[in-house]
Amino acid sequence: MVFNIVSFLGFDSNEQRSESSALISENVNNFLILIRLSLYFFIIFFILILNSFFETSIPGITGGKVFIPTENSVFFNIGLLIAFFSLLVFFASKLLSKTLLFYVQAIFDFFIISYLVINTGFAESPFLIFYALIVIYISFFEGIRGGISIILFFTIFVVYTFIYYDLVKDINISNYDFILTISQYCVVFFVVLFFSYFLHKKYAKKEQETAFYEKKLRELENLHELVIENINIGIFVLNSAGSIISCNRSSMEILKFGKSDVIGKKPWQLIPDIQRDMNIVYFKNKYIGYKFQEFSENKTNLGSLLIFQDVTEREHLKKELIEKEKLAFLGEFAAVVAHEIKNPLGAIKGSFHLIKKSGETNKRLIQIVDREISRLELALNNLLFVTRNRSVESGEFSVSNILGGDKSQSKPLLSTILDEFCSYMKDYEVFEKIAFEYDIQNDFQIPFTKEEFYQMFWNLVLNSYENRNDNEIFISSRKENARIAVEYRDRGTGLSRDILDKICQPFFTTKRSGTGLGLYVIKSIMDKYGLPCRFYSIDEVESEGGGFVFHFYI
């Protein structure tokens, strides 16, 4: 009935009451046990002090006397009862409902305090204020309904005891003083009630927020665990010592290990070839791609994460792709070979057929044969260079040997080989309109073999001739700081920026009959010796006229 009246006044709803009951836990019951025992020992000490000063009574609140029992056995028996009850509640908390034990303790405290009040002067008893403790913890955990209920029970108990036991004669207090005293206590209890209820609302709100965030945290943890367990990537969590402390299902499936075989081990104990500075390892007939991720805080290593997955299929696809690229390259290579050999051979065959038919020497036809044989020779040399994997032998080339003109080297000087090359080119009548000029300010031994030098400059001259058959070619060398710069330049039309960006790619050509290997071969030879080079047009550097330039440093 009391609860119904309080609900009617709008203080606590059933939902709020259920939320309040949910706040009661085993820790709350244990805390009440601790408070009860502490207060009892404080009371015993307090009573002993009073006995030493006032023997059997002390001045009361309203001027009366507070009776203090002289028999220590009374308080001793109460102490035994409190201790026994506390132990009973402590062990029963493992079996019974926490809320039930909470109410049992409240009832026990109410009767113990009431017993002390009756035996220590009733309305004058200092133990009356202890009812406030029951009001506090009841209203804190059960809301304002519980607090008002305790105050009403207190009022009914005091009035009933006052009327039916006629205790007023024993404590010599008037009806007015009795009512005033009880009213004062009720006012104090109500003030305590509302403060406790206010704290209860704050506490309940915090508990609800905590429960909400704990629920969200559990959901996130479950989701995180679900994702980690079902992701198709292996994950090892390593501590600061490098030992595995956690792993997911995929890691065991990839490596074919059990969890007991993994936990406590170091990754390199499971996979001997694994290293932190690598990212792939071959293990149990499969390729494992992996990565270490370090975790640190304030430069302190907290551990690391090893993430890995089976990349066998990817590696096989990569190898297949490389093989397909090789086949495509060989197909294109074969087409170029067939084209470059077929055309010159066709011209040679036709020319000799006409010479044979005419029965006399034809200078023009012989020039055609000579030119096509040269084209065929150059094409074959370029194709052979592309197919060979050549490297510089140890001791074959050094800058000091070049600049110093080391006689132990078989490489000729630049000026010497240029003389030979120009004489060689003049033997071909097809190049008779090409004008050669060179200015060698700093002569040096070339780092290339004679074959490589001829192949490089033959490709350059052929490009210049095909661009303009009366072209002018200028070759120079000069010292720039500690290096020698060599430059090949013609007076052709030059090339656009888009074409210059692609001219060193294999099989790229702007000519209908070109192989697209000439400049690629030149760039490959330069890369072979680690020499920087550049191809550009004269217009690009804002010089007069036009033309193509090949520039490299020794």
VOLUMZA-268339 format. One record per residue (C-alpha): x, y, z. Coordinates in pm, whole numbers, plus 50000, padded with zeros to 5 digits. Layout:
<nodes>
> X  Y  Z
> X  Y  Z
...
</nodes>
This chain:
<nodes>
> X  Y  Z
> 50000  50000  50000
> 50281  50238  50088
> 50450  50162  49753
> 50122  50227  49572
> 50082  50568  49739
> 50436  50666  49645
> 50380  50553  49287
> 50058  50754  49278
> 50256  51062  49383
> 50476  51000  49075
> 50813  50933  49233
> 50918  50588  49112
> 50774  50387  48823
> 50793  50007  48808
> 51060  50040  48541
> 51269  50266  48762
> 51225  50025  49051
> 51347  49733  48843
> 51646  49941  48732
> 51720  50025  49097
> 51703  49661  49199
> 51946  49581  48920
> 52204  49799  49096
> 52217  49558  49392
> 52515  49328  49363
> 52725  49101  49581
> 52966  49388  49643
> 52679  49601  49778
> 52579  49331  50028
> 52941  49284  50136
> 52976  49660  50180
> 52671  49664  50411
> 52826  49382  50616
> 53147  49585  50654
> 52958  49901  50760
> 52749  49704  51012
> 53052  49546  51179
> 53243  49876  51184
> 52952  50060  51348
> 52911  49788  51607
> 53273  49813  51723
> 53245  50192  51724
> 52932  50168  51942
> 53104  49934  52187
> 53395  50176  52219
> 53152  50468  52256
> 52950  50290  52527
> 53260  50200  52725
> 53370  50564  52722
> 53026  50680  52839
> 53018  50417  53114
> 53344  50544  53250
> 53204  50898  53282
> 52832  50858  53356
> 52812  50503  53494
> 52449  50415  53399
> 52304  50724  53229
> 52393  51042  53039
> 52196  51362  52969
> 51939  51309  52693
> 51851  51526  52396
> 51544  51678  52564
> 51693  51702  52912
> 51605  51349  53018
> 51839  51061  53084
> 51974  50808  52837
> 51994  50469  53002
> 52313  50276  52941
> 52302  49904  53030
> 52570  49817  53279
> 52574  49454  53177
> 52834  49412  52909
> 52673  49082  52815
> 52391  49270  52638
> 52622  49433  52386
> 52835  49122  52369
> 52534  48914  52270
> 52432  49173  52010
> 52787  49161  51873
> 52773  48783  51843
> 52437  48809  51668
> 52568  49071  51421
> 52882  48868  51349
> 52685  48547  51298
> 52433  48721  51072
> 52711  48884  50866
> 52879  48547  50807
> 52545  48396  50716
> 52478  48670  50459
> 52829  48643  50317
> 52802  48271  50248
> 52436  48286  50145
> 52524  48546  49878
> 52665  48260  49671
> 52328  48083  49671
> 52043  48330  49721
> 51923  48633  49529
> 52126  48948  49592
> 51807  49156  49617
> 51654  48916  49874
> 51966  48935  50092
> 51960  49313  50062
> 51607  49329  50208
> 51691  49072  50476
> 51981  49290  50591
> 51758  49599  50597
> 51503  49420  50817
> 51778  49287  51044
> 51931  49633  51083
> 51588  49781  51158
> 51525  49536  51444
> 51878  49563  51588
> 51857  49944  51594
> 51507  49926  51740
> 51631  49695  52016
> 51913  49937  52100
> 51671  50232  52095
> 51425  50061  52335
> 51705  49970  52575
> 51882  50308  52572
> 51612  50563  52654
> 51382  50529  52352
> 51312  50889  52235
> 51629  51004  52412
> 51841  50724  52259
> 52139  50833  52047
> 52078  50525  51829
> 51769  50680  51671
> 51990  50852  51416
> 52105  50511  51289
> 51769  50470  51119
> 51903  50732  50876
> 52161  50477  50756
> 51883  50239  50658
> 51702  50526  50483
> 52021  50612  50295
> 52105  50273  50152
> 51742  50172  50091
> 51666  50494  49900
> 52001  50482  49720
> 51943  50138  49574
> 51563  50116  49580
> 51470  50475  49506
> 51248  50716  49694
> 50978  50451  49747
> 51210  50245  49964
> 51322  50548  50167
> 50966  50667  50239
> 50870  50311  50335
> 51148  50298  50597
> 51045  50638  50740
> 50681  50526  50766
> 50784  50199  50932
> 51000  50399  51174
> 50710  50631  51264
> 50465  50346  51312
> 50714  50152  51523
> 50795  50446  51751
> 50431  50547  51803
> 50323  50187  51861
> 50602  50133  52116
> 50529  50463  52290
> 50158  50389  52329
> 50153  50021  52414
> 50463  49992  52628
> 50416  50318  52818
> 50787  50391  52794
> 50725  50757  52855
> 50714  50693  53230
> 51057  50537  53223
> 51227  50820  53032
> 51022  51098  53189
> 50931  51278  52863
> 50610  51468  52787
> 50386  51394  52493
> 50482  51724  52336
> 50854  51655  52367
> 50803  51304  52231
> 50614  51426  51925
> 50864  51708  51870
> 51161  51471  51892
> 51009  51215  51657
> 50909  51493  51414
> 51261  51628  51413
> 51399  51286  51332
> 51144  51242  51054
> 51243  51576  50903
> 51609  51475  50917
> 51524  51139  50761
> 51333  51306  50476
> 51622  51544  50408
> 51859  51247  50404
> 51610  51063  50183
> 51603  51330  49913
> 51981  51372  49912
> 52023  50997  49888
> 51760  50978  49615
> 51944  51247  49419
> 52266  51046  49446
> 52068  50737  49353
> 51954  50897  49026
> 52309  51002  48942
> 52441  50659  49028
> 52167  50482  48832
> 52234  50701  48529
> 52605  50626  48545
> 52532  50257  48584
> 52301  50265  48283
> 52564  50446  48077
> 52828  50200  48194
> 52603  49906  48110
> 52527  50059  47769
> 52894  50111  47685
> 52986  49770  47823
> 52721  49618  47597
> 52854  49813  47299
> 53208  49712  47392
> 53107  49346  47411
> 52933  49378  47074
> 53244  49537  46923
> 53465  49271  47080
> 53240  48997  46946
> 53233  49163  46604
> 53609  49210  46611
> 53662  48848  46711
> 53416  48734  46445
> 53596  48936  46176
> 53941  48823  46288
> 53834  48459  46303
> 53662  48459  45964
> 53900  48676  45763
> 54103  48476  45512
> 54428  48633  45630
> 54646  48473  45896
> 54717  48687  46202
> 54972  48629  46480
> 54983  48864  46780
> 55335  48879  46922
> 55444  49014  47260
> 55750  49232  47313
> 55969  48920  47332
> 55851  48808  46988
> 55646  48511  47110
> 55301  48437  46968
> 55025  48503  47222
> 54723  48485  46994
> 54627  48361  46648
> 54318  48327  46433
> 54169  48028  46253
> 54301  48123  45909
> 54660  48129  46037
> 54633  47765  46144
> 54464  47664  45818
> 54733  47834  45608
> 55029  47691  45801
> 54864  47356  45887
> 54942  47391  46258
> 54730  47338  46567
> 54678  47620  46817
> 54887  47438  47078
> 55173  47420  46825
> 55164  47797  46772
> 55106  47968  47108
> 55428  48052  47289
> 55647  47993  46984
> 55835  48250  46779
> 55741  48286  46409
> 56086  48172  46287
> 56050  47857  46495
> 55745  47769  46286
> 55871  47909  45953
> 56254  47889  45954
> 56308  48111  45648
> 56090  48401  45765
> 56271  48736  45804
> 56149  49081  45902
> 56306  49253  45601
> 56139  49022  45349
> 55776  48983  45245
> 55744  48636  45093
> 55862  48289  45189
> 55821  47939  45045
> 55684  47701  45309
> 55517  47360  45284
> 55484  47372  44905
> 55318  47714  44907
> 55418  48079  44889
> 55337  48282  45202
> 55324  48660  45174
> 55368  48834  45509
> 55429  49165  45685
> 55535  49262  46038
> 55360  49559  46202
> 55531  49695  46514
> 55339  49851  46807
> 55509  50097  47038
> 55422  50368  47287
> 55667  50633  47405
> 55940  50447  47213
> 55864  50131  47414
> 55804  49815  47213
> 55467  49669  47312
> 55466  49386  47059
> 55391  49333  46694
> 55143  49188  46450
> 55236  48932  46185
> 54988  48931  45897
> 55023  48670  45625
> 54829  48489  45354
> 54867  48217  45096
> 54984  48386  44773
> 55069  48067  44586
> 54806  48127  44320
> 54921  48486  44275
> 55283  48376  44235
> 55183  48115  43980
> 54980  48373  43790
> 55278  48608  43802
> 55503  48341  43655
> 55244  48263  43390
> 55222  48632  43306
> 55600  48656  43274
> 55600  48352  43048
> 55322  48502  42837
> 55514  48830  42814
> 55820  48636  42703
> 55615  48453  42443
> 55460  48779  42325
> 55805  48936  42307
> 55939  48638  42114
> 55640  48654  41880
> 55699  49021  41813
> 56070  48953  41792
> 56015  48676  41535
> 55788  48903  41330
> 56056  49173  41327
> 56324  48921  41230
> 56109  48784  40949
> 56026  49134  40824
> 56380  49269  40845
> 56535  48969  40675
> 56262  48923  40415
> 56272  49280  40278
> 56651  49307  40224
> 56666  48953  40086
> 56383  49039  39845
> 56567  49349  39726
> 56895  49156  39694
> 56725  48874  39504
> 56550  49117  39268
> 56867  49316  39203
> 57075  49008  39124
> 56794  48876  38903
> 56804  49201  38703
> 57186  49196  38689
> 57177  48835  38569
> 56909  48915  38312
> 57085  49226  38176
> 57416  49047  38151
> 57610  49361  38243
> 57720  49542  38560
> 57463  49788  38693
> 57608  50032  38945
> 57267  50132  39076
> 57165  49772  39143
> 57495  49697  39314
> 57438  49998  39546
> 57096  49859  39633
> 57246  49520  39713
> 57519  49684  39920
> 57268  49897  40112
> 57031  49608  40184
> 57313  49382  40298
> 57417  49658  40542
> 57059  49688  40666
> 57040  49314  40709
> 57369  49307  40898
> 57261  49587  41132
> 56920  49430  41198
> 57078  49095  41281
> 57336  49258  41510
> 57063  49448  41696
> 56852  49136  41733
> 57149  48935  41855
> 57232  49202  42113
> 56877  49197  42249
> 56880  48819  42286
> 57216  48804  42466
> 57249  48872  42839
> 57587  49042  42845
> 57761  49201  43141
> 58087  49386  43201
> 58362  49151  43306
> 58556  49229  43624
> 58836  49478  43554
> 58714  49551  43203
> 58615  49911  43264
> 58704  50188  43509
> 58707  50565  43482
> 59069  50587  43599
> 59182  50351  43324
> 58993  50553  43062
> 59121  50896  43170
> 59472  50767  43229
> 59495  50582  42900
> 59598  50251  43057
> 59808  50069  42793
> 59716  49730  42936
> 59366  49782  42802
> 59292  49685  42443
> 59036  49964  42398
> 59135  50226  42137
> 59121  50603  42181
> 58804  50782  42077
> 58980  50976  41801
> 59133  50659  41659
> 58813  50461  41644
> 58624  50760  41500
> 58877  50776  41214
> 58827  50407  41152
> 58450  50433  41174
> 58427  50728  40932
> 58652  50547  40683
> 58436  50239  40725
> 58118  50437  40657
> 58265  50598  40344
> 58302  50254  40192
> 57923  50250  40166
> 57821  50462  39871
> 57472  50494  40014
> 57616  50722  40284
> 57827  50929  40047
> 57619  51244  40105
> 57662  51226  40485
> 57917  51478  40612
> 58116  51378  40925
> 58291  51628  41150
> 58433  51577  41497
> 58614  51781  41757
> 58793  51578  42024
> 58921  51820  42289
> 58983  51551  42550
> 59079  51218  42400
> 59031  50899  42602
> 59007  50525  42570
> 58653  50417  42497
> 58496  50189  42759
> 58316  49982  42495
> 58438  49704  42273
> 58498  49797  41910
> 58194  49590  41812
> 57973  49781  42059
> 58104  50120  41946
> 58039  50040  41578
> 57693  49909  41663
> 57602  50224  41860
> 57724  50473  41602
> 57598  50268  41307
> 57246  50291  41454
> 57287  50666  41511
> 57415  50730  41156
> 57142  50513  41002
> 56874  50709  41191
> 57029  51038  41075
> 57045  50912  40714
> 56682  50792  40716
> 56576  51129  40855
> 56775  51322  40594
> 57008  51159  40336
> 57236  51465  40313
> 57260  51506  40686
> 57555  51659  40870
> 57691  51474  41172
> 57906  51639  41437
> 58082  51442  41714
> 58262  51617  42000
> 58414  51552  42342
> 58503  51798  42615
> 58584  51790  42983
> 58309  51896  43224
> 58428  51908  43586
> 58574  51563  43658
> 58399  51389  43368
> 58419  51383  42989
> 58108  51466  42789
> 58061  51306  42447
> 57799  51438  42207
> 57662  51312  41874
> 57451  51568  41684
> 57292  51583  41339
> 57107  51852  41143
> 56786  51661  41085
> 56429  51758  41173
> 56453  51641  41533
> 56185  51460  41735
> 55881  51571  41937
> 55865  51540  42315
> 55610  51252  42299
> 55837  51050  42070
> 56152  51127  42273
> 55983  50976  42582
> 55935  50644  42397
> 56234  50604  42165
> 56425  50376  42403
> 56140  50125  42432
> 56204  49800  42239
> 56019  49773  41905
> 55905  50137  41915
> 55967  50305  41579
> 55835  50595  41371
> 55951  50439  41043
> 55760  50191  40833
> 56061  49964  40785
> 56234  50014  41121
> 56282  49747  41388
> 56253  49983  41684
> 56570  49833  41835
> 56842  50080  41733
> 56819  50331  42018
> 56711  50057  42259
> 57041  49879  42185
> 57235  50204  42244
> 57059  50261  42579
> 57125  49899  42678
> 57498  49933  42605
> 57517  50252  42813
> 57330  50084  43100
> 57567  49790  43076
> 57861  50019  43166
> 57661  50239  43405
> 57706  50551  43193
> 57440  50825  43203
> 57303  50925  42864
> 57031  51141  42713
> 56847  51170  42380
> 56694  51504  42285
> 56629  51749  42001
> 56830  52069  41956
> 56506  52270  41961
> 56453  52140  42312
> 56759  52328  42439
> 56673  52641  42238
> 56969  52631  41996
> 56971  52751  41641
> 56853  52511  41374
> 56719  52165  41447
> 56848  51814  41486
> 56882  51507  41705
> 57136  51483  41989
> 57281  51186  42177
> 57476  51291  42486
> 57662  51074  42738
> 57924  51111  43013
> 58236  50909  43084
</nodes>
